[in-house]
Amino acid sequence: MQSKLLDDVLALPPLERVAFAELILASIDREDDEIRRAWMDEVKKRMKSVAAGKSKLLDFEKLYRED
């Protein structure tokens, strides 16, 4: 993987990284179109919820850190 691409993506705001990841996964996933649409709708719903302050994102590093 090109490190510049990874660096560029990691520099995006969290919500944009989530959307980017979903697009990448959707491009290789062999799911039924109906299932794919349902997942994309769910992702959009969650992004709106975070943007509206109704939900909050968890810090992956903090959540899974082994002390």
Residue pairs with C-beta under 8 A, 6 or more apart in sequence:
9 17
9 20
10 17
12 20
14 57
15 47
15 50
15 51
18 43
18 46
18 47
19 43
19 47
22 39
22 40
22 43
26 36
26 39
26 40
29 36
31 39
46 55
49 55
50 56
50 57
